[in-house]
């Protein structure tokens, strides 16, 4: 209550780092205070100097569920990127937050957005070093949700596609799933398409 009372005249006031009371309320896990700030007119899309929104912070936490529903109702930008190009979905994936991943995707999060390293949220997931552990926590159907609508030929800064990353990090089940998502039933390897044992050239898209 003190937080709201002190900022009553301007709930969107910022400190030297550009953070608003909403940033701190979410960071502290204060669900009720977060909701109170939102009801008092706090800008749900306010960014600090690093481009971080309250949603970026919430993506890593577990105690803000009620407030998150208000975020969505108030039209939070689920695709907001910080100065590193990271979205809330990137962060939710890195934290293996299944509930947040589902909420963000159902709220319109774009699975194709890349960070400054050219990585999509799914690429971040596939780069986790313990694929067995990841697949125990994140089922393949959720990987499919992350992969739906994703440009499977999109490359990161090192020229790796999602399939390249899956194979490199030994996510074989995920690689098999990605292959199955190719609508033509083709596998892209070393600049060639392999379709029904027939190879043909395909131009890689540079991104």
Protein Blocks (a to p, Z undefined) as FASTA:
>chain_A
ZZmmmmmmomkbccfkopafklmmmmnopaklmmmmmmnopafkbccfkopafklmmmmp
mklmmmmmmmmmnopafkbccfkopafklmmmmnopaklmmmmmmnopafkbccfkopaf
klmmmmpcblmlmmmmmcfklmmmmmgopafkbccfkopafklmmmmnopaklmmmmmmm
pmnopaceehiaceehiacddddddZZ
